[in-house]
Amino acid sequence: MSEPAGQDRSTRRRRSPGTRPTDDELLDAARAVFAERGFRQATMDAVAERANSTKPTLYAHFGDKLALYQAAFARESEALRRWVVEAYRSAPGLDVAGRVRVYVMALFDYAAANPQSFRMLFDATTTDETTTARQAVVDVITGRVAEEIDQALADLGREPGPSPALLAAMMVGLCGAAARHALHHDLDPGAAGELAAGFITAALTSLDPTVLDAVDR
């Protein structure tokens, strides 16, 4: 999968004297600092230093620290959305295990390729704007997974009900938490993703129908 523009490359860029940084260069630096320190501990001084720029330049481009954070968050959430949508194109036609692997590995592969972005998107910092942006991405992922589960259950002769959406929320929540754990503990996200895919496939294919009935009735 191709790397989204502006993702986790080195953010200490060297520019010719007098060359002004672009918005993307400043956002790259902000992403790195927010991912490393979190919103509260990050400072505009640190972002300016990382960008090889100045605080006045940051304020001129983005205003205050919250506005900078929200701009960086919006860019990264859109990058993740594009990534998973592209990954999901390979799911149709696969069996249950194959489809589960596509949906699970999309998130883990993004975390592996873009650890700064993933940490920033899924850390504990929330504002009204970032909560909305994060939820929009989660909704895209959850909605697609729910469609797949709904179809798989329909193939088994089950009537539509609320259980696919609930199962999808469980699956996405598990994957998000597991990917964060892998990054925080220096585990291989790819190996963690394969474990998660196997775990979820085993769970889905061995579900007790009476448990689904209790939710869908």
C-alpha positions in Angstrom: 0.0 0.0 0.0 1.3 3.4 -0.9 2.2 5.8 2.0 -0.1 8.7 2.5 1.5 12.1 1.8 3.1 13.7 4.8 3.2 10.6 7.0 5.9 9.5 9.5 9.1 10.5 7.9 11.8 12.5 9.7 10.4 15.8 10.8 13.7 17.6 11.4 13.9 19.1 7.9 16.8 21.3 6.7 15.8 24.3 4.6 17.8 26.9 2.9 18.1 30.1 4.9 15.1 32.4 4.4 12.9 29.5 3.1 9.6 29.5 4.8 8.1 26.2 6.0 4.9 24.9 4.4 1.8 24.1 6.4 2.5 20.4 5.8 6.1 20.7 7.2 4.7 22.4 10.3 2.0 19.8 10.7 4.6 17.0 10.3 6.6 18.6 13.2 3.4 19.0 15.3 2.4 15.4 14.7 5.8 14.2 16.0 5.7 16.4 19.1 2.1 15.6 20.0 2.7 11.9 19.4 5.7 11.9 21.7 4.5 14.2 24.5 0.7 14.3 24.2 -1.3 17.5 23.9 -0.7 18.9 27.4 3.0 18.4 27.5 3.7 19.6 24.0 4.8 23.2 23.5 4.9 25.5 20.6 8.6 26.0 21.3 9.1 22.2 20.8 7.1 22.2 17.6 9.0 25.2 16.2 12.3 23.6 17.0 11.3 20.3 15.4 10.2 22.2 12.3 13.4 24.2 12.2 11.1 27.3 12.4 9.9 29.9 14.9 7.0 30.3 17.2 5.8 33.5 15.4 5.6 31.4 12.2 3.5 28.7 14.0 1.1 31.4 15.3 0.9 33.0 12.0 -0.1 29.8 10.2 -2.3 28.2 12.9 -3.0 30.5 15.8 -2.7 28.8 19.2 -1.6 25.3 20.2 -5.2 23.9 20.2 -5.8 25.1 16.7 -2.5 23.5 15.6 -3.4 20.3 17.3 -6.8 20.2 15.6 -5.3 20.9 12.2 -2.8 18.1 12.6 -5.5 15.8 13.9 -7.8 16.5 11.0 -5.0 15.8 8.5 -4.0 12.5 10.2 -7.6 11.3 10.5 -8.2 11.8 6.8 -5.0 10.0 6.0 -6.2 7.0 8.1 -9.6 7.1 6.5 -8.1 7.0 3.0 -5.7 4.2 4.0 -8.4 1.9 5.3 -10.8 2.6 2.5 -8.1 1.6 0.0 -7.2 -1.5 1.9 -10.9 -2.6 2.0 -11.0 -2.8 -1.8 -9.2 -6.1 -1.6 -11.8 -7.7 0.7 -14.7 -8.7 -1.7 -14.5 -12.3 -2.9 -12.5 -13.5 0.1 -13.7 -16.1 2.6 -14.5 -15.0 6.2 -11.0 -15.5 7.4 -9.6 -13.5 4.5 -12.0 -10.6 4.9 -11.4 -10.5 8.6 -7.7 -10.3 7.9 -8.1 -7.5 5.4 -10.1 -5.4 7.9 -7.9 -6.1 10.9 -4.6 -5.7 9.1 -5.6 -2.3 7.6 -5.5 -0.8 11.1 -2.3 -2.6 12.2 -0.5 -1.8 9.0 -1.3 1.8 9.3 0.0 1.8 12.9 3.2 0.1 11.7 3.8 2.5 8.8 2.7 5.7 10.6 3.3 5.2 14.3 3.3 9.0 15.1 0.0 9.4 13.3 -1.6 6.4 15.0 -0.4 7.5 18.5 -1.8 11.0 17.9 -5.1 9.8 16.7 -5.7 7.3 19.5 -4.2 8.9 22.5 -6.3 10.2 25.4 -6.5 13.8 24.3 -10.0 14.8 23.2 -11.7 18.0 22.2 -15.0 18.4 20.5 -13.3 18.6 17.1 -10.9 15.7 17.6 -13.6 13.5 19.1 -15.8 14.2 16.0 -12.9 13.5 13.6 -11.8 10.3 15.4 -15.4 9.0 15.6 -15.9 9.7 11.9 -12.9 7.4 11.1 -14.0 4.8 13.5 -17.5 4.9 12.0 -16.1 4.3 8.5 -14.2 1.2 9.8 -17.0 -0.1 12.0 -19.7 0.4 9.3 -17.7 -1.6 6.7 -17.0 -4.4 9.2 -20.7 -4.5 10.2 -21.7 -4.9 6.6 -19.4 -7.9 6.2 -20.6 -9.5 9.4 -24.2 -8.9 8.4 -23.6 -10.6 5.0 -21.8 -13.5 6.6 -24.7 -14.0 9.0 -27.2 -13.7 6.2 -25.4 -16.4 4.3 -26.0 -18.6 7.3 -29.8 -17.9 7.1 -30.0 -15.3 9.9 -32.4 -12.4 9.7 -31.0 -8.8 10.0 -30.6 -7.5 13.5 -28.4 -5.3 15.7 -25.7 -7.9 16.4 -23.5 -7.2 13.4 -23.0 -3.6 14.4 -22.3 -4.7 18.0 -19.8 -7.3 16.9 -18.1 -4.8 14.6 -17.8 -2.3 17.4 -16.2 -5.0 19.5 -13.8 -5.9 16.7 -12.7 -2.4 16.0 -12.3 -1.5 19.7 -10.2 -4.6 20.2 -8.0 -3.8 17.2 -7.5 -0.2 18.2 -6.5 -1.2 21.8 -4.3 -4.0 20.6 -2.5 -1.8 18.1 -1.9 0.9 20.8 -0.5 -1.8 23.1 1.8 -3.1 20.4 3.2 0.4 19.7 3.6 1.3 23.4 5.4 -2.0 24.2 7.6 -2.1 21.1 5.9 -5.2 19.7 5.7 -5.9 16.0 2.4 -4.5 14.8 2.3 -6.9 11.9 2.6 -9.9 14.2 0.1 -8.4 16.6 -2.4 -7.8 13.8 -2.1 -11.5 12.6 -2.8 -12.6 16.2 -5.8 -10.3 16.4 -7.1 -11.5 13.0 -6.8 -15.1 14.0 -8.5 -14.4 17.4 -11.4 -12.6 15.8 -11.9 -15.2 13.1 -12.0 -17.9 15.7 -14.5 -16.0 17.7 -16.8 -15.2 14.8 -16.8 -18.7 13.4 -17.6 -20.3 16.7 -20.3 -18.0 17.9 -23.2 -19.7 19.7 -26.4 -18.8 17.8 -28.3 -18.4 21.0 -26.0 -15.6 22.1 -26.8 -13.8 18.8 -30.5 -14.5 19.3 -30.4 -12.8 22.7 -29.2 -9.6 21.1 -31.3 -9.7 17.9 -34.7 -10.6 19.4 
